[in-house]
Amino acid sequence: MKVIKRDGRTIDFDRAKIQTAIEKANKEVRGKEKATKEEIDEIISYIEDLGKKRMLVEDIQDVIEEKLMELDKYELAKKYIVYRYTRALVRKSNTTDINCEERKAALLEQMQSTFAKEEEVADCLTVLRSICKQMVQDGFGQPTAFEIETVMAFMLFEKWNVDIAIVECGLGGRMDATNFLINPFLCLFTSIGIDHMGILGNTKEEIAKEKFGIIKKNTTVVSLKQDFSLKLLEQICKEQDAKLYLCDTKQIINKVFCLNHNTFSYLGEKYVLEQNGVYQTENAALAIHAAKILEKKGMHRITIPSIQKALEESFWYGRFELLLKKPCMIVDGAHNEDGALRLKESLEMYFPEEKCIFIVGMFRDKTYDKVLEIMLPYAKRLYTVSTKGKRKLDAKELASHAAALNQDLSIQSCDSIQQAVREAKKEADKNRRREKSSCAVGLVQLFDLQDVLIKTGR
C-alpha cells in the first residue's frame, strides 16, 4: 500500500512508523489505558487488511484514533491526538533555517508548558488557604473557587513575568472576580447574547450593561458592532474617557466555509481559519482589530503575516470542533438560545439539507426547551445524557421534553456519554453505508465538555 503524505509525495506504507507513534503516546498513560503489543499489531493489521492501494496519511491517523477508542483506550487516543498535533506543528516550523532544530525544541517546550505545573498550583493554594482562612475569621465571606483560581492565575502571571495576559470574564463583567484590574490595556467585547439571566439581567440591554462594567478610565475598547447596545457602549466610553473602536462584521467578505479550512477577507487582507463555525469569522475580525491596535500602541512585532499565521494556527476546543471525519463527528458547547442559533447557522452552512444525529446534555437552569426547539428540526436521531451536580438534568427527563417537541423523532436516553457516543457512531456508520454519505454527529455537551473530549478520544 502507498501512503500519500501532506505535501503530495507518495511513500510505502511502514508498520514501524505507526508502532512508534502509538508507543510514544503509550508512554504517557498508565494501567489499562496502555495498548499492548498485540493490540498495536491488530490496529496496524486492520489498516493493511483494508486492501486499499493508496491512503492519505490523515485517513490512517483517523483509523488509529477510532481503533483506540473501540478498545476503550480513550486517554491513549487523546495522547495520540496530541502527538499527532505536535508533529503537525513541528512540520509547520520546519524550514531550511540553520536554527530549525532549536526552533522545533522551543516549540515543543512551549506546548508542554501550556498549563501550570501541579507543584506551582500547590504552592499557590498553600498561600491562599491561610489567606482565605484569615478572611473568614475577619468576618468576610469564604472566597469562591473561581475567585481563588483568579487570584492564583495572577500569582502565576507575576511569577512567569508574562508580557500580556488575556483574561476572560467568568460571568458578566462588572461583578466578576476578574474585574479588579485597574488599568487594562484593552477591553474586548464579542457578541452579547442572553445567558445567566438570574445574575446578569433578563434582557440583552441589561446583560450588556453588566458586561460593559469592565471598562475603566482612559482605556481602549474594541467591540463587535451590535445595534441594540451601541448607544449604551458609546455613553459608558464617553463617561470613562475610553477610546472606542468598532468592528463592523459587514466588512467581512469573501467567506468560504469548509471543515478545518475556512477563508475570509477583512480590511483588504485574506485570512485562513482551521477553527470551524460561521461565527468564528466575527471573532477573528475582532482579534485582527485588537492586534492592529496593539501594534499602534508599540507592539511592532505584530504584522499582517504574523496575524495571519496566528489565526491559522489558533484553535478553541469544543466550538464546532471536528472530532472524527468518518463518520463526521462535531462537538459544540452551545448552551443558550443565542449559542443554539449560531450552531444552527453553522450546521446549515457546512451540512446543507442534511439531518444530523445529536447527543445532548444540559443543566436544569439553562433554557433547554429553547435549545431543543431550535435544534430538533435538524435531527434525524437524538441521544440524551444526564448532567452532574446540583444543577443536573436527568437524561430521561431531557428526552421527555424533546419528545413533547417532536413526537416523530427517534430518541434514546443513555446511561453515559460513552454509551451515547458509541450508539451515535454506530448509527452514523450504518447511515453512511446505506446512504453513501457522511452523517454529521452533533455533540452539544454542556456540563463537562472535557469529559466529552476525553471520552471521544480528543
C-alpha angles and dihedrals in degrees: 000000000000123000120214109215126211092260091055097256118136121222136171118272109260120199091194094062092056091045091051093049094050092044091053090054088043091063090064098057135063142216119347091002090071116096116229122230088253092053091049090049090050091054092049092046090050090056091049092047091057084085095218120154092210136017134181112242088234091056091051090052091049090054091051091052092049093048093049089052091049087056089053089246093138097150091046090050088052091052091047090054090050089050090049091049092047091053090050091054091048090052089052090053092047111113138143088263111131088229092056094117091049091050091050091050092048091049093052091046090051092051092048093052095052094112131046115264119249090244091054092050091047092051092051094047091049089058095041094048093064091044092052090048091052091048091056091048089051091055100261122128122262107269114246122246090254092051090051092047091049094053090044090053092054091047087056093045088057092047092049093045092229118197096207129015118197104206120190119201112244095212127002111318118248095066097026120125090239092060096090090093107118102193114019115188092223135003113208129193124193123190114314120224137170112279139129089026093169089065108023103036141272100265134053089244093056091046091048090053090055092048093048087058089092092068109111135191116292094356128135120251126201117185142165108252108255116172097208093060103028098100092048092048093049091048094051092045089052091050091050096041086238121158111237127210119184124208108212110205090202086076091063103099142164092039116182118179120202124151110273092355115069123161135193142154126236128179091348099311131102121230136188125212126193086187110096129219132088090244093056092080087063092050090047092050089052090050091049090051091049093047092052090052091050088053090053089050091060107279092123096169086075108096136160091260091049091050091048091050093046093051093047091052098040120108138179116198117228098020108113086316120177107229099170134012100203104065095015106241121185129186121201130171098212106153106163140042094270092048091049091051090052091048089050090053091052094047090051091050100044099032107028115190091358125121120217141212110244134204109194134184124165142173118254093238093057124092091255093157089059092047091049092047090055097042106037095075086066095050128099091178135006132209118188127202132193123251125221139236132026092323095049123143117202118238092233092052091049089048091053091052090051092048090053090055096044117018094178095058120101106239131182128181113216133207094224144006088249092059092045093052092049093048093046093048091048090051092047092051090050092050091047092055092046099042098029091228135101116259118216114228112205115208110196098178113163113165101058113005091175089060090057094047092051095044092050090049097257 
